[in-house]
């Protein structure tokens, strides 16, 4: 029906935009299905005619994952946004892909449960997008990433067939793990029409502390001991002097220092308190200033951390938003190397991240939209990817590959592994219609 499809210019523009980078795409039509059966018919139609298809949630991706770079049809999850079931006994939720992360947790809160991965964009991120991208966020250091919580998937394959993957059992050993294959596939293998999520009990209490260090080296030393300690912090966020200055200038209650760690513990009242006391001792043992925060100040500190992406975007007409993940032991070297390369190439940078699991958000300030500025910024980006791989790290910690990092996939995995990925893609999507131009080069 006409209410479920559009070729209007403004609808196509909204459904084609990428959140941050300069990656461009242009849908020729956008559709809003409300059932797996409708998706099945759309994909069968497109597969027969080799029409490109891009699954899309809220479009908050920063790597071009949801941009229709080869045109075709965007399948929006806007009308597939129901929470179908919540089982308190099994600690499972069954949802459609268009459910918003924060809205799901609001519903779960009344049952004393929550879905832990917490991207900074959680107020708009859809569950389908999080599963497609294997998203995570602040609390990955304790709770892991989206992949750890996906028990089952209903997937509409490019041929139009609908396949059920996974079980509701707490564990299984039943052959190839197709659930884990599809999680993080960025819409290149199929469309998620139903998602079964594992849940966790909601913590009774949370504590927040801020650790200010004279230098990045002192902050880094504290990170090692925090991660290696028996305490299990639920968040360890790293901010360097440039980030702290930006937050202070933006009115958030931080103070300038060489670097800072924003720390959180959770659990029972006693556990959260005891673990924060342990983290305080570790930070002070390295000569750092530590302060506990609560109430309005605590909320403002976390709000500032969540807003960093938007604050950085205001610093330059063009920003390349990347993320890398390195072994925690390599974190100080990696931060220093990123800034050294930026200074050497005379390109501005802002770096912050989830230090507890080695995840750095690298924001390259291109300085302008002219070709020389863009070229310098992308050359720097390429060098940072090279250094990441040298350090034994991953070129994407939580933002995915999309278009931006596709050219680095062979350096990351090697030719044989990349060829194996292509063979999997061809077996599932022989017409190569699903989100073409992402992760792998087209044939």
DAPEMO-V461176 format. One record per run of one state. SS is the DSSP state (H for helix, E for strand, - for the rest). FROM is the first residue (numbers start at 1). LEN is the number of residues. If there is no record, write none. Layout:
BEGIN
((SS & FROM & LEN) (SS & FROM & LEN))
END
This chain:
BEGIN
((- & 1 & 1) (H & 2 & 3) (E & 5 & 2) (- & 7 & 2) (H & 9 & 6) (- & 15 & 14) (E & 29 & 3) (- & 32 & 4) (H & 36 & 14) (- & 50 & 3) (E & 53 & 4) (- & 57 & 16) (E & 73 & 4) (- & 77 & 6) (E & 83 & 5) (- & 88 & 4) (E & 92 & 4) (- & 96 & 4) (E & 100 & 1) (H & 101 & 9) (- & 110 & 3) (E & 113 & 2) (- & 115 & 11) (E & 126 & 1) (H & 127 & 7) (- & 134 & 6) (H & 140 & 4) (- & 144 & 2) (H & 146 & 4) (E & 150 & 8) (- & 158 & 4) (E & 162 & 5) (- & 167 & 11) (H & 178 & 5) (- & 183 & 7) (E & 190 & 9) (- & 199 & 1) (E & 200 & 2) (- & 202 & 3) (E & 205 & 9) (- & 214 & 2) (H & 216 & 13) (- & 229 & 6) (E & 235 & 6) (H & 241 & 9) (- & 250 & 9) (E & 259 & 9) (- & 268 & 1) (H & 269 & 17) (- & 286 & 3) (E & 289 & 5) (- & 294 & 1) (H & 295 & 12) (- & 307 & 1) (H & 308 & 6) (- & 314 & 5) (E & 319 & 7) (- & 326 & 2) (H & 328 & 18) (- & 346 & 2) (E & 348 & 7) (H & 355 & 3) (- & 358 & 1) (E & 359 & 7) (- & 366 & 5) (H & 371 & 20) (- & 391 & 3) (E & 394 & 1) (- & 395 & 11) (H & 406 & 8) (- & 414 & 1) (H & 415 & 14) (- & 429 & 5) (E & 434 & 1) (- & 435 & 9))
END
